[in-house]
């Protein structure tokens, strides 16, 4: 029988399949479609200190092999997440959840994590220093090792729960940033967030999203994501959560061979709300096809050409 359990930062997951933040709401939205307890866990919608309406519309547009979004971290703010969203989630999800947190200052990150720290539902913090769709925050903290490390230290100081830093692919050297986060106390690295992209509507001659540019995600980014997961996993000693264009059980195995301990599924959920369920149900078949008995044992198991 296929063994799909993995251990992420000391917490055992039944399987490595995790819906990515921003594509799965706060969980209960999908619970009416299928039993979300089938999942390893999920990363809930990016949460900030104060409520955010987000960017003006239009802010989502399809494009070949992917999509561009500039939602801008729309969320009700941490206090309502604690008082309203998590109680609703508790009714349909019995596992620990991953809290995705964003901010516009180091103090924002620390405050939001400190407020969420007491919530029993939360198993990990996924600290987003990589959102390309907001001004004055988000990605600005993830484009330099020093800034990313500063956020890491601040969050590490307010919680004993595992801290996973979510990094941006829109940098020259992602490895140096990952290593700086590890040295600052991160328990894991999550990557990649969306690539910064743009399309123009030829009829209107306007950008397809009101923000002009947005995060490009979907199947087209998978090779870039896989490369970065491999590079970071080779450079750090802490677990890596891989994501970016994942849309099949085969993609999950590739990510894990590259070094990912767990794998998040993002844009695929917006195309097919059953994407994670379908990937998970197909995983045992794909494991058997490729002779994989245990997922934990293939993490980082890539064989390079120079190896005998």
C-alpha positions in Angstrom: 0.0 0.0 0.0 1.3 3.5 -0.9 2.6 5.4 2.1 1.7 9.1 1.5 2.5 10.5 5.0 5.2 13.2 5.3 6.4 15.3 8.2 6.5 19.0 7.7 8.4 21.0 10.4 7.7 18.3 13.0 3.9 17.9 12.2 2.8 14.7 10.4 0.6 15.1 7.3 -1.5 12.3 5.9 -0.3 13.4 2.5 1.7 16.3 1.0 -1.1 17.9 -1.0 -1.9 21.4 0.2 -4.1 24.0 -1.5 -2.2 27.2 -1.8 -3.2 30.5 -0.1 -5.5 32.7 -2.1 -7.0 29.8 -4.0 -8.9 28.0 -1.2 -10.4 30.8 0.8 -10.7 29.8 4.5 -11.5 26.2 3.6 -15.2 26.1 4.4 -16.0 27.4 0.9 -14.8 24.1 -0.5 -16.2 21.9 2.2 -19.6 21.9 0.6 -18.0 20.3 -2.5 -16.0 17.5 -0.9 -14.5 16.4 2.5 -11.5 18.7 2.8 -10.1 16.6 5.6 -8.8 14.4 2.8 -6.0 17.0 2.3 -2.7 17.1 4.1 -3.7 20.6 5.2 -4.3 23.9 3.4 -2.9 27.5 3.5 -5.7 29.9 4.2 -6.3 33.2 2.5 -3.5 35.8 3.0 -4.3 37.7 6.2 -3.2 41.2 7.2 -3.4 43.3 10.3 -6.2 45.5 9.0 -9.0 44.6 6.6 -8.2 45.1 2.9 -10.5 45.7 0.0 -7.8 44.8 -2.4 -7.0 46.3 -5.9 -9.6 47.8 -8.3 -11.2 45.5 -10.8 -10.7 43.9 -13.3 -8.0 42.0 -11.3 -8.1 38.5 -12.7 -7.5 37.5 -16.3 -6.9 34.2 -18.1 -4.0 33.8 -20.5 -2.5 30.8 -22.3 -1.3 28.2 -19.9 -2.1 30.3 -16.9 -3.6 33.4 -15.4 -2.7 36.9 -14.2 -4.1 38.2 -10.9 -3.8 41.4 -9.0 -6.3 40.8 -6.2 -4.2 42.7 -3.7 -4.6 40.7 -0.5 -8.3 41.3 -0.1 -9.2 39.9 3.4 -11.3 40.8 6.5 -8.3 41.5 8.7 -6.8 39.3 11.5 -9.5 40.1 14.1 -12.3 38.9 12.0 -10.3 35.9 10.9 -10.0 35.0 14.5 -13.6 35.8 15.5 -15.5 34.6 12.3 -13.4 32.7 9.8 -11.6 30.2 12.1 -14.8 29.2 14.0 -16.5 28.4 10.7 -13.5 26.4 9.6 -13.5 24.4 12.8 -16.9 23.0 11.9 -15.6 21.3 8.7 -11.8 20.8 9.1 -10.3 18.8 12.0 -6.6 19.1 11.1 -4.1 21.9 11.7 -4.2 24.6 9.1 -1.5 26.8 7.7 -1.9 30.5 8.4 -0.7 32.7 5.5 0.3 36.1 6.8 1.2 39.3 4.9 2.2 42.8 6.1 3.3 46.3 5.1 5.9 46.6 7.9 7.9 44.3 10.1 5.6 45.3 13.0 2.5 44.2 10.9 3.9 40.7 10.4 4.8 40.3 14.1 1.4 41.7 15.3 -0.7 39.5 13.0 1.3 36.4 13.9 1.1 37.1 17.6 -2.7 37.5 17.4 -3.0 34.2 15.5 -0.6 32.3 17.7 -3.1 31.5 20.3 -5.5 29.8 17.8 -5.4 26.1 18.3 -6.4 25.5 14.6 -3.1 26.9 13.4 -0.2 24.5 13.0 2.2 26.6 10.9 2.7 30.2 9.8 3.4 30.7 6.1 4.8 34.2 6.1 4.3 35.8 2.7 7.2 38.2 1.9 6.6 37.8 -1.8 3.2 39.2 -3.0 3.8 41.2 -6.2 0.3 42.8 -6.2 0.5 45.3 -3.4 2.3 48.6 -3.0 4.6 49.4 0.0 4.7 45.8 1.3 4.6 42.2 0.4 7.3 41.5 -2.2 9.5 44.4 -1.0 10.4 42.3 2.0 11.3 39.3 -0.1 13.7 40.9 -2.5 16.7 41.2 -0.2 18.2 38.7 2.3 18.4 41.4 5.0 14.7 42.4 4.7 13.5 38.8 4.6 15.6 37.9 7.6 14.3 40.9 9.6 10.7 39.7 9.1 11.7 36.2 9.9 13.3 37.2 13.2 10.3 39.3 14.1 7.8 36.5 13.6 10.1 34.0 15.2 10.0 36.2 18.3 6.3 36.0 18.8 5.5 32.3 18.2 6.9 28.8 18.9 4.9 27.4 16.1 6.8 26.5 12.8 7.5 29.6 10.7 7.7 29.0 6.9 8.8 31.9 4.8 7.2 32.2 1.4 9.6 33.6 -1.2 9.3 35.5 -4.5 10.7 34.2 -7.8 11.1 37.8 -8.9 14.7 38.0 -7.7 18.1 37.4 -9.0 19.3 35.0 -6.3 16.6 33.2 -4.4 19.1 30.9 -2.7 20.8 33.7 -0.7 17.4 34.9 0.5 16.4 31.4 1.6 19.6 30.9 3.5 19.2 34.3 5.2 15.7 33.2 6.4 17.1 29.9 7.7 19.8 31.7 9.6 17.2 34.1 11.1 15.2 31.2 12.5 12.8 30.0 9.8 11.6 26.4 10.1 10.9 26.1 6.4 10.8 27.8 3.1 7.8 28.0 0.8 8.2 28.8 -2.9 7.4 30.0 -5.4 4.9 32.8 -5.3 3.6 34.2 -8.7 5.9 35.6 -11.3 5.3 39.3 -12.2 3.5 39.4 -15.6 1.5 41.5 -17.9 -0.8 41.2 -20.9 -2.6 43.9 -23.1 -6.0 43.6 -24.6 -5.6 44.5 -28.2 -9.2 45.7 -28.6 -9.2 48.1 -25.7 -5.4 48.7 -25.7 -5.5 48.5 -21.9 -3.7 46.0 -19.6 -5.9 43.0 -18.8 -5.9 44.0 -15.1 -6.4 47.4 -13.6 -3.2 47.1 -11.7 -1.4 47.0 -15.1 0.8 44.1 -13.9 0.0 41.1 -11.8 1.1 37.7 -10.6 1.4 35.2 -13.4 0.6 31.6 -12.3 -0.6 28.3 -13.8 1.0 25.4 -15.6 3.4 27.6 -17.6 5.4 28.5 -14.5 6.0 24.9 -13.3 9.6 24.5 -14.8 10.7 27.8 -13.1 9.2 26.7 -9.8 10.7 23.3 -10.0 14.2 24.8 -10.7 13.9 27.1 -7.7 12.7 24.4 -5.4 15.7 22.3 -6.4 18.1 25.1 -5.9 16.8 26.1 -2.4 16.5 22.5 -1.2 20.1 21.9 -2.1 21.2 25.0 -0.1 19.2 24.8 3.1 18.7 22.2 5.9 15.1 23.0 6.6 12.0 21.7 4.7 10.9 23.2 1.5 7.2 23.5 0.4 7.1 23.6 -3.4 4.4 25.2 -5.5 3.9 26.9 -8.9 2.0 25.4 -11.7 1.3 22.1 -10.0 -1.7 20.5 -11.6 -1.2 16.7 -11.5 0.0 13.8 -9.3 3.0 13.6 -11.5 3.8 17.2 -10.7 3.7 16.4 -7.0 6.3 13.6 -7.5 8.5 15.9 -9.5 8.4 18.6 -6.8 9.3 16.1 -4.1 12.1 14.6 -6.1 13.5 18.1 -6.5 13.4 18.5 -2.7 9.9 19.5 -1.6 8.6 17.9 1.6 5.0 19.1 0.7 3.4 20.5 -2.4 0.9 23.3 -2.7 -1.6 23.5 -5.5 -2.7 27.0 -6.5 -4.2 28.2 -9.8 -5.5 24.7 -10.6 -8.1 25.2 -7.8 -9.5 28.2 -9.7 -9.9 26.2 -12.9 -11.3 23.1 -11.2 -12.4 23.3 -7.6 -11.9 19.5 -7.3 -8.2 19.8 -8.4 -6.6 18.8 -5.1 -9.1 16.0 -4.5 -8.4 14.6 -7.9 -4.6 14.9 -7.6 -4.8 13.2 -4.2 -7.0 10.3 -5.5 -4.6 9.8 -8.5 -1.5 9.9 -6.3 -1.4 6.1 -5.4 -1.7 5.1 -9.0 1.1 7.4 -10.1 3.3 6.2 -7.1 2.8 2.6 -8.2 3.5 3.5 -11.9 6.9 4.9 -10.9 7.8 2.4 -8.2 7.3 4.8 -5.3 6.4 3.1 -2.0 6.8 6.0 0.4 6.7 9.7 -0.5 8.8 10.7 2.5 11.6 8.6 1.1 11.7 10.3 -2.3 12.2 13.8 -1.0 15.2 15.2 -2.7 15.7 11.9 -4.5 16.6 13.4 -7.9 19.4 11.5 -9.8 21.8 13.8 -11.7 23.3 12.8 -15.0 26.9 12.6 -13.5 25.8 10.2 -10.9 26.3 6.5 -11.5 
